[in-house]
């Protein structure tokens, strides 16, 4: 591709033909075709996080294999990697059924089933021309799906029957492509009609993929493997490729040399280190992978910011964070502090075992969905997991505040007040946050400590782009609680030192006595900052302006004092 004039970028476009014909920038993944044919298994399932190129690859497979418009489609692949392969002769040799459940989002099974019927009847409409070679009986069955006749249509067998009709017309076995096969299952689990959905898809997928004499090959994509749900019961011709496998990793996501070339093409090569920090970090099998959605958006906009996490698909993650907010606090905070956690990981994460043991299997969900990745190569059973990059860290930071404190906006206001040295508003928003979460102080002491820890962590996470933030480190003659050093010292921002005091609640104290005690502890905190010379770290780094803050907590009551 001639990049002399900057190529168009396919933001939100996953139709292979449209990308090639309109000369959009394309990361050549056509060797996937050769590898699939070399592999030889009859039915393949590729599980990858959302927006990692699954739909575009399925579109590519459709245009390559489809006997319909074969000569026109052949021109799409000229000059691409597959055109140099011995398998290029397989182009245009098969009828192809391609169905996607990517856009499935329904609140109940009635509406869900209606959407499924609409998708399948649309497929039948696409192939209505095959009726000319069907028997009278098969025509009647065909029309029952095409016209969505409730009493006659056999929806569970509809894809299997369509493969039969295509075989009758072409005299060739059929390739079946099912994109995002598990989206209805995930959606129904969130919305509460999971059992009806599983019952349908168990028969629907089984009929077309198991013992189907008209099937040449089946390829499916999804986020999760749900084999243990019996959705693929007895399907012994199925081969699953997850993000734990070494095979096929370069075809889903963008690899390092592709990123380097694209940055060069768009005049952004000087950004490579920052791009790695923001969008790299995934380890699929033995290969490092970048998030393609984020890379393409960055190439277009040139701004390092979250792209992938701002798309749809976070509902299941939020659901489980809220369910497990107490029990996963320690692991969650370790991840947010850019540490890794050791967990049991496998490629058989199912909703059945997720339901049975939330705390254990939530990490499998986060991992397979692309929110966590391997910190080092997978070792059969357990694995060290980490947040892959800045983009996901920002998302989890916001979710952390939403899950534990409800109101992200209040944290923004509070951090902004701290940034400006506006202690009056800092106190105002801190008070509102404590009052909104007053119920936390009715529970055991252990979680109260977590709450205060989380409170300050939430503040830190919002300010981390402007400050180098450290906690519980040595400085001067002691160990400070929280220290914020401006990243750009030349801007003249204040360095901030925060010392916390947590007082056990004392019975029979009136409000005045409580606040006297809290004020005294704030003064102790400020005195400690001076006596222990915590500010030496900031002064040695060239930070001239200092803001020293003492905060004392007793239950949901607190006081703040500061010195400049």
Secondary structure, DSSP 4 states (H G I P E B T S, - for coil): ---SSPPB--TT---HHHHHHTTB-----THHHHHHHHH--SEEEEE--TTSSHHHHHHHHHHHHBSTTHHHHHGGGTTSGGGGSGGGGGTT-BEEEEEE-TT---SSHHHHHHHHHHHHHHHHHHTGGGGGGS-HHHHHHHHHHHTT-TTT--GGGHHHHHHHHHHHHHSS-EEEEEETTTHHHHHHHHHT-HHHHHHHHHHHHHHHHSS-TTEEEEEEEESS--GGGTTTTT-TTEEEE-TT-STTGGGSSB-HHHHHHHHHHTT-GGGHHHHHHHH--EEETTEEEB-HHHHHHHHHH---S--GGGSS--HHHHHHHHHTTTTTHHHHHHHHTT--EEEE--S---HHHHHH-HHHHHHHHHHHTTSSEESS--BTTEEEEE--SHHHHHHHHHHHHHHHHS-HHHHHHHHHHHHHT-HHHHHHHHHHHHHHTGGGGGS-HHHHHHHHHHHHHHHHHHHTTTEEEEES-EETTEE-SEEEEES-GGGTPPEEEEEEEE----TT--HHHHHHHHHHHHHHHHHHHHHTTTTHHHHHTT---EEEEEEEEETTEEEEEEE-
